[in-house]
Amino acid sequence: MPTDAALDAAATAVANPARRQLIEHLTAGPTSVSTLAELLEVTLPAVLKQLGILERAGIVTRHKTGRVVTVALVPGSLAPLQEWALRTQLFWTGQLDWFAAHVERHQFEGEFS
């Protein structure tokens, strides 16, 4: 089970549309910061700000070779969020299944009363 801090960091990181776009682009593989800025059509400082948040959350890493900074996703870094979503989905699926069965029972009883 993920820690609250890991879950909070992952949830905060993906709460922003620009950061979700960065994550989407990075699923294709490591990419330079300048390429990410071009893809998102934003300034380099804007991309660096969002990447800093993703990096602090442990979702991306940066590697500098000369003047080129390359960013990559950290495998499994969104696992805390995925685990929470799965637990939540299982709970609500069970609740909705119970509710559907309850409604069906009462509709059936109502037809023959």
MODELLER restraints for C-alpha pairs under 7 A, 6 or more apart:
rsr = mdl.restraints
at = mdl.atoms
rsr.add(forms.Gaussian(group=physical.xy_distance, feature=features.Distance(at['CA:2:A'], at['CA:80:A']), mean=5.13, stdev=0.5))
rsr.add(forms.Gaussian(group=physical.xy_distance, feature=features.Distance(at['CA:6:A'], at['CA:80:A']), mean=6.42, stdev=0.5))
rsr.add(forms.Gaussian(group=physical.xy_distance, feature=features.Distance(at['CA:7:A'], at['CA:80:A']), mean=5.17, stdev=0.5))
rsr.add(forms.Gaussian(group=physical.xy_distance, feature=features.Distance(at['CA:7:A'], at['CA:81:A']), mean=5.64, stdev=0.5))
rsr.add(forms.Gaussian(group=physical.xy_distance, feature=features.Distance(at['CA:9:A'], at['CA:57:A']), mean=5.03, stdev=0.5))
rsr.add(forms.Gaussian(group=physical.xy_distance, feature=features.Distance(at['CA:10:A'], at['CA:57:A']), mean=6.07, stdev=0.5))
rsr.add(forms.Gaussian(group=physical.xy_distance, feature=features.Distance(at['CA:10:A'], at['CA:78:A']), mean=6.20, stdev=0.5))
rsr.add(forms.Gaussian(group=physical.xy_distance, feature=features.Distance(at['CA:10:A'], at['CA:81:A']), mean=6.15, stdev=0.5))
rsr.add(forms.Gaussian(group=physical.xy_distance, feature=features.Distance(at['CA:11:A'], at['CA:81:A']), mean=6.49, stdev=0.5))
rsr.add(forms.Gaussian(group=physical.xy_distance, feature=features.Distance(at['CA:13:A'], at['CA:19:A']), mean=6.63, stdev=0.5))
rsr.add(forms.Gaussian(group=physical.xy_distance, feature=features.Distance(at['CA:13:A'], at['CA:53:A']), mean=6.52, stdev=0.5))
rsr.add(forms.Gaussian(group=physical.xy_distance, feature=features.Distance(at['CA:13:A'], at['CA:54:A']), mean=5.76, stdev=0.5))
rsr.add(forms.Gaussian(group=physical.xy_distance, feature=features.Distance(at['CA:13:A'], at['CA:57:A']), mean=6.70, stdev=0.5))
rsr.add(forms.Gaussian(group=physical.xy_distance, feature=features.Distance(at['CA:14:A'], at['CA:20:A']), mean=5.42, stdev=0.5))
rsr.add(forms.Gaussian(group=physical.xy_distance, feature=features.Distance(at['CA:19:A'], at['CA:50:A']), mean=6.05, stdev=0.5))
rsr.add(forms.Gaussian(group=physical.xy_distance, feature=features.Distance(at['CA:26:A'], at['CA:72:A']), mean=6.29, stdev=0.5))
rsr.add(forms.Gaussian(group=physical.xy_distance, feature=features.Distance(at['CA:26:A'], at['CA:73:A']), mean=6.24, stdev=0.5))
rsr.add(forms.Gaussian(group=physical.xy_distance, feature=features.Distance(at['CA:29:A'], at['CA:72:A']), mean=6.55, stdev=0.5))
rsr.add(forms.Gaussian(group=physical.xy_distance, feature=features.Distance(at['CA:30:A'], at['CA:70:A']), mean=6.28, stdev=0.5))
rsr.add(forms.Gaussian(group=physical.xy_distance, feature=features.Distance(at['CA:30:A'], at['CA:71:A']), mean=5.37, stdev=0.5))
rsr.add(forms.Gaussian(group=physical.xy_distance, feature=features.Distance(at['CA:30:A'], at['CA:72:A']), mean=4.32, stdev=0.5))
rsr.add(forms.Gaussian(group=physical.xy_distance, feature=features.Distance(at['CA:31:A'], at['CA:70:A']), mean=5.33, stdev=0.5))
rsr.add(forms.Gaussian(group=physical.xy_distance, feature=features.Distance(at['CA:31:A'], at['CA:71:A']), mean=5.40, stdev=0.5))
rsr.add(forms.Gaussian(group=physical.xy_distance, feature=features.Distance(at['CA:31:A'], at['CA:72:A']), mean=6.66, stdev=0.5))
rsr.add(forms.Gaussian(group=physical.xy_distance, feature=features.Distance(at['CA:32:A'], at['CA:68:A']), mean=6.62, stdev=0.5))
rsr.add(forms.Gaussian(group=physical.xy_distance, feature=features.Distance(at['CA:32:A'], at['CA:69:A']), mean=5.54, stdev=0.5))
rsr.add(forms.Gaussian(group=physical.xy_distance, feature=features.Distance(at['CA:32:A'], at['CA:70:A']), mean=4.12, stdev=0.5))
rsr.add(forms.Gaussian(group=physical.xy_distance, feature=features.Distance(at['CA:32:A'], at['CA:71:A']), mean=5.95, stdev=0.5))
rsr.add(forms.Gaussian(group=physical.xy_distance, feature=features.Distance(at['CA:33:A'], at['CA:69:A']), mean=5.87, stdev=0.5))
rsr.add(forms.Gaussian(group=physical.xy_distance, feature=features.Distance(at['CA:33:A'], at['CA:70:A']), mean=6.01, stdev=0.5))
rsr.add(forms.Gaussian(group=physical.xy_distance, feature=features.Distance(at['CA:33:A'], at['CA:71:A']), mean=6.59, stdev=0.5))
rsr.add(forms.Gaussian(group=physical.xy_distance, feature=features.Distance(at['CA:34:A'], at['CA:44:A']), mean=6.57, stdev=0.5))
rsr.add(forms.Gaussian(group=physical.xy_distance, feature=features.Distance(at['CA:37:A'], at['CA:43:A']), mean=5.98, stdev=0.5))
rsr.add(forms.Gaussian(group=physical.xy_distance, feature=features.Distance(at['CA:37:A'], at['CA:44:A']), mean=5.65, stdev=0.5))
rsr.add(forms.Gaussian(group=physical.xy_distance, feature=features.Distance(at['CA:37:A'], at['CA:47:A']), mean=5.86, stdev=0.5))
rsr.add(forms.Gaussian(group=physical.xy_distance, feature=features.Distance(at['CA:54:A'], at['CA:60:A']), mean=5.81, stdev=0.5))
rsr.add(forms.Gaussian(group=physical.xy_distance, feature=features.Distance(at['CA:55:A'], at['CA:61:A']), mean=5.94, stdev=0.5))
rsr.add(forms.Gaussian(group=physical.xy_distance, feature=features.Distance(at['CA:58:A'], at['CA:74:A']), mean=6.98, stdev=0.5))
rsr.add(forms.Gaussian(group=physical.xy_distance, feature=features.Distance(at['CA:58:A'], at['CA:77:A']), mean=6.32, stdev=0.5))
rsr.add(forms.Gaussian(group=physical.xy_distance, feature=features.Distance(at['CA:59:A'], at['CA:73:A']), mean=5.82, stdev=0.5))
rsr.add(forms.Gaussian(group=physical.xy_distance, feature=features.Distance(at['CA:59:A'], at['CA:74:A']), mean=5.28, stdev=0.5))
rsr.add(forms.Gaussian(group=physical.xy_distance, feature=features.Distance(at['CA:59:A'], at['CA:77:A']), mean=5.11, stdev=0.5))
rsr.add(forms.Gaussian(group=physical.xy_distance, feature=features.Distance(at['CA:59:A'], at['CA:78:A']), mean=6.90, stdev=0.5))
rsr.add(forms.Gaussian(group=physical.xy_distance, feature=features.Distance(at['CA:60:A'], at['CA:71:A']), mean=6.52, stdev=0.5))
rsr.add(forms.Gaussian(group=physical.xy_distance, feature=features.Distance(at['CA:60:A'], at['CA:72:A']), mean=5.40, stdev=0.5))
rsr.add(forms.Gaussian(group=physical.xy_distance, feature=features.Distance(at['CA:60:A'], at['CA:73:A']), mean=4.36, stdev=0.5))
rsr.add(forms.Gaussian(group=physical.xy_distance, feature=features.Distance(at['CA:60:A'], at['CA:74:A']), mean=5.19, stdev=0.5))
rsr.add(forms.Gaussian(group=physical.xy_distance, feature=features.Distance(at['CA:61:A'], at['CA:71:A']), mean=5.65, stdev=0.5))
rsr.add(forms.Gaussian(group=physical.xy_distance, feature=features.Distance(at['CA:61:A'], at['CA:72:A']), mean=5.45, stdev=0.5))
rsr.add(forms.Gaussian(group=physical.xy_distance, feature=features.Distance(at['CA:61:A'], at['CA:73:A']), mean=6.45, stdev=0.5))
rsr.add(forms.Gaussian(group=physical.xy_distance, feature=features.Distance(at['CA:61:A'], at['CA:74:A']), mean=6.58, stdev=0.5))
rsr.add(forms.Gaussian(group=physical.xy_distance, feature=features.Distance(at['CA:62:A'], at['CA:69:A']), mean=6.46, stdev=0.5))
rsr.add(forms.Gaussian(group=physical.xy_distance, feature=features.Distance(at['CA:62:A'], at['CA:70:A']), mean=5.59, stdev=0.5))
rsr.add(forms.Gaussian(group=physical.xy_distance, feature=features.Distance(at['CA:62:A'], at['CA:71:A']), mean=4.53, stdev=0.5))
rsr.add(forms.Gaussian(group=physical.xy_distance, feature=features.Distance(at['CA:62:A'], at['CA:72:A']), mean=6.57, stdev=0.5))
rsr.add(forms.Gaussian(group=physical.xy_distance, feature=features.Distance(at['CA:63:A'], at['CA:69:A']), mean=5.59, stdev=0.5))
rsr.add(forms.Gaussian(group=physical.xy_distance, feature=features.Distance(at['CA:63:A'], at['CA:70:A']), mean=5.20, stdev=0.5))
rsr.add(forms.Gaussian(group=physical.xy_distance, feature=features.Distance(at['CA:63:A'], at['CA:71:A']), mean=6.44, stdev=0.5))
rsr.add(forms.Gaussian(group=physical.xy_distance, feature=features.Distance(at['CA:64:A'], at['CA:70:A']), mean=6.22, stdev=0.5))
